[in-house]
Amino acid sequence: MRISISDVEYVAALSRLELTGEEKVRLQKNLDDILLHVEALIAADTEGVPPTSHILPLKNVFREDTVRPSLDRESIVANAPEKMDGCFIVPKTVE
């Protein structure tokens, strides 16, 4: 499938891009190359190949969810510029 300059101009307009003549020609070639690769992928025989999301087998490794001691509230807010009742006071950002 050949991409025309008018196709490139249409996509550029949708993307709100201003392209020079040289850029249009270069992008026309790039888009043509991309479509050639896609056509090669479409033509590839994938019969018997199971669908996968990754080329390598992945396995999630989870650690045991255990309760651990954490910092106490006073040491966390000790250096806060403003605090009240063990909580941070932050400026209001939404009316």
N, CA and C atoms as a LAMMPS dump frame, in Angstrom:
ITEM: TIMESTEP
0
ITEM: NUMBER OF ATOMS
285
ITEM: BOX BOUNDS ff ff ff
-5.0000000000000000e+02 5.0000000000000000e+02
-5.0000000000000000e+02 5.0000000000000000e+02
-5.0000000000000000e+02 5.0000000000000000e+02
ITEM: ATOMS id mol type element x y z
1 1 1 N 0.843 -1.181 0
2 1 2 C 0 0 0
3 1 3 C 0.886 1.24 0
4 2 1 N 0.607 2.115 -0.909
5 2 2 C 1.398 3.35 -0.999
6 2 3 C 0.698 4.458 -0.228
7 3 1 N 1.481 5.197 0.519
8 3 2 C 0.989 6.381 1.225
9 3 3 C 1.25 7.583 0.327
10 4 1 N 0.233 8.385 0.134
11 4 2 C 0.41 9.572 -0.707
12 4 3 C 0.765 10.78 0.16
13 5 1 N 1.229 11.818 -0.482
14 5 2 C 1.546 13.061 0.229
15 5 3 C 0.278 13.621 0.866
16 6 1 N -0.862 13.448 0.2
17 6 2 C -2.107 13.95 0.79
18 6 3 C -2.463 13.177 2.057
19 7 1 N -2.118 11.863 2.115
20 7 2 C -2.32 11.093 3.347
21 7 3 C -1.446 11.647 4.468
22 8 1 N -0.194 11.954 4.132
23 8 2 C 0.725 12.518 5.124
24 8 3 C 0.202 13.871 5.605
25 9 1 N -0.274 14.687 4.694
26 9 2 C -0.822 15.998 5.071
27 9 3 C -2.054 15.847 5.953
28 10 1 N -2.89 14.843 5.658
29 10 2 C -4.088 14.603 6.461
30 10 3 C -3.721 14.207 7.896
31 11 1 N -2.78 13.268 8.023
32 11 2 C -2.34 12.836 9.352
33 11 3 C -1.662 13.993 10.091
34 12 1 N -0.888 14.793 9.378
35 12 2 C -0.23 15.954 9.997
36 12 3 C -1.265 16.949 10.489
37 13 1 N -2.329 17.149 9.721
38 13 2 C -3.385 18.069 10.145
39 13 3 C -4.091 17.538 11.386
40 14 1 N -4.346 16.24 11.431
41 14 2 C -4.965 15.646 12.619
42 14 3 C -4.075 15.794 13.845
43 15 1 N -2.767 15.74 13.618
44 15 2 C -1.798 15.846 14.709
45 15 3 C -1.41 17.28 15.018
46 16 1 N -1.971 18.213 14.244
47 16 2 C -1.665 19.638 14.406
48 16 3 C -0.183 19.898 14.197
49 17 1 N 0.375 19.261 13.148
50 17 2 C 1.782 19.438 12.815
51 17 3 C 1.91 20.235 11.531
52 18 1 N 2.861 21.136 11.506
53 18 2 C 3.196 21.851 10.281
54 18 3 C 4.475 21.233 9.732
55 19 1 N 4.397 20.691 8.517
56 19 2 C 5.536 19.994 7.933
57 19 3 C 6.028 20.719 6.693
58 20 1 N 7.341 20.69 6.516
59 20 2 C 7.923 21.226 5.279
60 20 3 C 7.779 20.161 4.193
61 21 1 N 8.069 20.539 2.967
62 21 2 C 8.012 19.592 1.857
63 21 3 C 8.945 18.416 2.049
64 22 1 N 10.153 18.685 2.548
65 22 2 C 11.125 17.619 2.792
66 22 3 C 10.62 16.653 3.857
67 23 1 N 10.017 17.209 4.927
68 23 2 C 9.501 16.364 5.999
69 23 3 C 8.353 15.492 5.506
70 24 1 N 7.51 16.046 4.636
71 24 2 C 6.4 15.266 4.095
72 24 3 C 6.911 14.082 3.284
73 25 1 N 7.939 14.312 2.472
74 25 2 C 8.505 13.234 1.662
75 25 3 C 9.146 12.18 2.558
76 26 1 N 9.892 12.617 3.576
77 26 2 C 10.547 11.683 4.493
78 26 3 C 9.517 10.866 5.252
79 27 1 N 8.45 11.519 5.742
80 27 2 C 7.421 10.796 6.48
81 27 3 C 6.631 9.861 5.571
82 28 1 N 6.459 10.239 4.325
83 28 2 C 5.791 9.352 3.369
84 28 3 C 6.58 8.046 3.232
85 29 1 N 7.896 8.167 3.101
86 29 2 C 8.741 6.969 2.999
87 29 3 C 8.694 6.163 4.29
88 30 1 N 8.766 6.844 5.437
89 30 2 C 8.723 6.142 6.724
90 30 3 C 7.412 5.379 6.894
91 31 1 N 6.298 6.022 6.565
92 31 2 C 5.002 5.359 6.707
93 31 3 C 4.882 4.193 5.725
94 32 1 N 5.406 4.351 4.52
95 32 2 C 5.43 3.24 3.562
96 32 3 C 6.22 2.06 4.117
97 33 1 N 7.379 2.34 4.697
98 33 2 C 8.208 1.279 5.282
99 33 3 C 7.467 0.563 6.405
100 34 1 N 6.781 1.316 7.246
101 34 2 C 6.026 0.718 8.349
102 34 3 C 4.951 -0.212 7.8
103 35 1 N 4.224 0.244 6.788
104 35 2 C 3.17 -0.588 6.209
105 35 3 C 3.73 -1.835 5.532
106 36 1 N 4.92 -1.75 4.95
107 36 2 C 5.556 -2.939 4.375
108 36 3 C 5.866 -3.969 5.457
109 37 1 N 6.339 -3.502 6.611
110 37 2 C 6.61 -4.413 7.728
111 37 3 C 5.318 -5.041 8.236
112 38 1 N 4.266 -4.26 8.323
113 38 2 C 2.979 -4.793 8.779
114 38 3 C 2.476 -5.84 7.795
115 39 1 N 2.6 -5.589 6.498
116 39 2 C 2.189 -6.573 5.496
117 39 3 C 2.985 -7.864 5.633
118 40 1 N 4.279 -7.751 5.948
119 40 2 C 5.098 -8.949 6.151
120 40 3 C 4.625 -9.72 7.376
121 41 1 N 4.239 -9.01 8.427
122 41 2 C 3.726 -9.681 9.621
123 41 3 C 2.398 -10.368 9.346
124 42 1 N 1.553 -9.721 8.558
125 42 2 C 0.258 -10.313 8.221
126 42 3 C 0.46 -11.59 7.403
127 43 1 N 1.455 -11.586 6.534
128 43 2 C 1.709 -12.737 5.676
129 43 3 C 2.383 -13.889 6.414
130 44 1 N 2.929 -13.649 7.581
131 44 2 C 3.645 -14.689 8.315
132 44 3 C 2.68 -15.801 8.738
133 45 1 N 3.148 -17.052 8.642
134 45 2 C 2.342 -18.201 9.028
135 45 3 C 2.414 -18.361 10.547
136 46 1 N 1.296 -18.153 11.207
137 46 2 C 1.244 -18.273 12.668
138 46 3 C 0.372 -19.449 13.096
139 47 1 N 0.116 -20.352 12.168
140 47 2 C -0.695 -21.526 12.481
141 47 3 C 0.002 -22.371 13.549
142 48 1 N -0.706 -22.663 14.604
143 48 2 C -0.161 -23.488 15.675
144 48 3 C 0.672 -22.73 16.693
145 49 1 N 0.802 -21.432 16.533
146 49 2 C 1.568 -20.629 17.49
147 49 3 C 0.584 -20.056 18.508
148 50 1 N 0.739 -20.408 19.787
149 50 2 C -0.213 -19.894 20.776
150 50 3 C -0.038 -18.396 20.984
151 51 1 N -1.135 -17.685 21.212
152 51 2 C -1.011 -16.243 21.476
153 51 3 C -0.303 -16.007 22.805
154 52 1 N 0.596 -15.056 22.807
155 52 2 C 1.33 -14.715 24.028
156 52 3 C 1.399 -13.206 24.169
157 53 1 N 1.591 -12.749 25.4
158 53 2 C 1.747 -11.318 25.621
159 53 3 C 3.219 -10.93 25.73
160 54 1 N 4.092 -11.925 25.955
161 54 2 C 5.532 -11.689 26.059
162 54 3 C 6.262 -12.803 25.326
163 55 1 N 7.448 -12.481 24.852
164 55 2 C 8.218 -13.513 24.165
165 55 3 C 8.906 -14.45 25.153
166 56 1 N 9.087 -14.011 26.384
167 56 2 C 9.707 -14.838 27.412
168 56 3 C 8.664 -15.222 28.445
169 57 1 N 8.765 -16.415 29.011
170 57 2 C 7.8 -16.785 30.057
171 57 3 C 8.033 -15.938 31.31
172 58 1 N 6.963 -15.392 31.839
173 58 2 C 7.067 -14.563 33.033
174 58 3 C 6.36 -15.241 34.193
175 59 1 N 6.882 -15.007 35.375
176 59 2 C 6.274 -15.56 36.572
177 59 3 C 6.354 -14.488 37.652
178 60 1 N 5.218 -14.158 38.243
179 60 2 C 5.223 -13.179 39.328
180 60 3 C 5.771 -13.825 40.595
181 61 1 N 6.631 -13.104 41.249
182 61 2 C 7.191 -13.576 42.506
183 61 3 C 6.725 -12.618 43.593
184 62 1 N 5.91 -13.126 44.481
185 62 2 C 5.378 -12.295 45.55
186 62 3 C 6.015 -12.693 46.868
187 63 1 N 6.286 -11.698 47.668
188 63 2 C 6.795 -12.008 49.003
189 63 3 C 5.621 -12.241 49.928
190 64 1 N 5.87 -12.876 51.01
191 64 2 C 4.834 -13.133 52.005
192 64 3 C 4.371 -11.803 52.603
193 65 1 N 3.082 -11.635 52.71
194 65 2 C 2.514 -10.401 53.265
195 65 3 C 2.476 -10.532 54.786
196 66 1 N 3.481 -9.944 55.432
197 66 2 C 3.564 -10.041 56.886
198 66 3 C 3.567 -8.649 57.5
199 67 1 N 3.062 -8.572 58.709
200 67 2 C 3.036 -7.305 59.435
201 67 3 C 4.437 -7.041 59.965
202 68 1 N 4.931 -5.809 59.714
203 68 2 C 6.251 -5.426 60.199
204 68 3 C 6.134 -4.094 60.928
205 69 1 N 7.018 -3.84 61.849
206 69 2 C 6.955 -2.555 62.54
207 69 3 C 7.299 -1.408 61.581
208 70 1 N 6.646 -0.286 61.771
209 70 2 C 6.926 0.876 60.937
210 70 3 C 7.287 2.054 61.833
211 71 1 N 7.531 3.2 61.226
212 71 2 C 7.883 4.386 61.992
213 71 3 C 6.677 4.88 62.779
214 72 1 N 6.962 5.474 63.917
215 72 2 C 5.848 6.042 64.689
216 72 3 C 5.459 7.397 64.09
217 73 1 N 4.222 7.779 64.289
218 73 2 C 3.651 8.968 63.664
219 73 3 C 4.425 10.234 64.033
220 74 1 N 4.852 10.377 65.256
221 74 2 C 5.549 11.594 65.688
222 74 3 C 6.887 11.773 64.976
223 75 1 N 7.626 10.691 64.766
224 75 2 C 8.906 10.84 64.061
225 75 3 C 8.689 11.156 62.581
226 76 1 N 7.572 10.719 62.016
227 76 2 C 7.281 11.006 60.616
228 76 3 C 6.986 12.487 60.42
229 77 1 N 6.181 13.068 61.279
230 77 2 C 5.797 14.474 61.113
231 77 3 C 6.709 15.433 61.871
232 78 1 N 7.793 14.934 62.43
233 78 2 C 8.67 15.772 63.242
234 78 3 C 9.227 16.964 62.463
235 79 1 N 9.579 16.784 61.195
236 79 2 C 10.171 17.86 60.407
237 79 3 C 9.171 18.55 59.488
238 80 1 N 7.884 18.271 59.655
239 80 2 C 6.87 18.892 58.805
240 80 3 C 6.793 20.385 59.104
241 81 1 N 6.654 21.226 58.068
242 81 2 C 6.547 22.662 58.3
243 81 3 C 5.314 23.012 59.128
244 82 1 N 4.206 22.316 58.863
245 82 2 C 2.993 22.516 59.647
246 82 3 C 2.385 21.159 59.955
247 83 1 N 1.931 20.984 61.183
248 83 2 C 1.321 19.721 61.588
249 83 3 C 0.278 19.985 62.663
250 84 1 N -0.659 19.044 62.779
251 84 2 C -1.689 19.152 63.804
252 84 3 C -2.193 17.744 64.103
253 85 1 N -2.225 17.381 65.347
254 85 2 C -2.715 16.076 65.809
255 85 3 C -2.024 14.909 65.094
256 86 1 N -0.722 15.027 64.843
257 86 2 C 0.037 13.953 64.214
258 86 3 C -0.164 13.845 62.717
259 87 1 N -0.746 14.874 62.098
260 87 2 C -0.985 14.854 60.653
261 87 3 C -0.301 16.043 60
262 88 1 N 0.024 15.915 58.716
263 88 2 C 0.574 17.01 57.949
264 88 3 C -0.542 18.001 57.621
265 89 1 N -0.22 19.276 57.658
266 89 2 C -1.129 20.309 57.172
267 89 3 C -0.56 20.795 55.855
268 90 1 N -1.382 20.698 54.8
269 90 2 C -0.933 21.105 53.468
270 90 3 C -1.842 22.21 52.956
271 91 1 N -1.348 23.054 52.062
272 91 2 C -2.182 24.113 51.518
273 91 3 C -3.351 23.542 50.718
274 92 1 N -4.464 24.213 50.751
275 92 2 C -5.625 23.799 49.993
276 92 3 C -5.363 24.041 48.508
277 93 1 N -5.625 23.027 47.693
278 93 2 C -5.359 23.155 46.259
279 93 3 C -6.62 23.205 45.42
280 94 1 N -7.75 22.819 45.989
281 94 2 C -9.012 22.804 45.256
282 94 3 C -10.016 23.659 46.014
283 95 1 N -10.715 24.49 45.271
284 95 2 C -11.731 25.327 45.905
285 95 3 C -12.964 24.52 46.224
